[in-house]
Amino acid sequence: MADGLATVSDVICKTVSGVQDRVHAFSRWVQSRPEKVIVAFGHSSFWCEFLGGRTRLKNCELHTHFV
């Protein structure tokens, strides 16, 4: 990034790192909540990371996850 422009790999790394940071923050928040049921909406890349890369959700797909 010597010329001040980000490369594709710079953007991907920052995006992946940002998603991972948001997933960790969301996980901590969910675990701190007293509610037994939480409904959350988000993009498939977020949920793929949240689910450990095991599942890629389709558009409007419902998924149940127990923590």
C-alpha positions as CSV (number, residue, x, y, z in Angstrom):
1,M,0.0,0.0,0.0
2,A,2.9,2.3,-0.7
3,D,0.9,4.5,-3.1
4,G,-1.9,4.9,-0.6
5,L,-4.2,2.4,-2.4
6,A,-5.3,-0.8,-0.7
7,T,-4.7,-4.0,-2.5
8,V,-7.4,-6.7,-2.8
9,S,-5.6,-8.8,-0.3
10,D,-5.4,-5.8,2.2
11,V,-9.2,-5.4,1.9
12,I,-9.9,-9.1,2.3
13,C,-7.6,-9.4,5.3
14,K,-9.2,-6.4,7.0
15,T,-12.7,-7.6,6.1
16,V,-12.0,-11.1,7.5
17,S,-10.4,-9.7,10.6
18,G,-13.4,-7.3,11.0
19,V,-15.9,-10.1,10.7
20,Q,-14.0,-12.2,13.2
21,D,-13.9,-9.3,15.6
22,R,-17.7,-8.8,15.2
23,V,-18.4,-12.5,15.6
24,H,-16.3,-12.7,18.9
25,A,-18.1,-9.6,20.2
26,F,-21.5,-11.0,19.3
27,S,-20.7,-14.4,20.9
28,R,-19.7,-12.7,24.2
29,W,-22.8,-10.6,24.1
30,V,-25.1,-13.6,23.5
31,Q,-23.5,-15.6,26.3
32,S,-23.9,-12.7,28.7
33,R,-27.7,-12.4,28.0
34,P,-30.2,-14.0,30.4
35,E,-32.7,-14.7,27.7
36,K,-33.2,-18.3,26.6
37,V,-34.1,-17.4,23.0
38,I,-32.4,-14.8,20.9
39,V,-33.3,-14.0,17.3
40,A,-30.6,-12.4,15.2
41,F,-30.3,-11.5,11.5
42,G,-27.2,-11.0,9.5
43,H,-25.1,-11.7,6.4
44,S,-24.1,-15.2,5.5
45,S,-20.4,-14.5,5.8
46,F,-21.0,-13.4,9.5
47,W,-23.0,-16.6,10.2
48,C,-20.4,-18.8,8.4
49,E,-17.7,-17.4,10.7
50,F,-20.0,-17.7,13.8
51,L,-20.7,-21.3,13.0
52,G,-17.0,-22.1,12.6
53,G,-17.0,-22.2,8.8
54,R,-19.1,-25.4,8.9
55,T,-22.3,-24.0,7.4
56,R,-23.0,-21.5,4.7
57,L,-26.6,-20.2,4.9
58,K,-28.7,-19.5,1.9
59,N,-30.7,-16.3,1.5
60,C,-33.6,-16.1,4.1
61,E,-32.6,-19.4,5.5
62,L,-33.5,-20.1,9.2
63,H,-30.9,-21.8,11.4
64,T,-31.1,-22.8,15.1
65,H,-28.0,-22.8,17.1
66,F,-27.6,-23.7,20.8
67,V,-24.9,-22.0,22.9
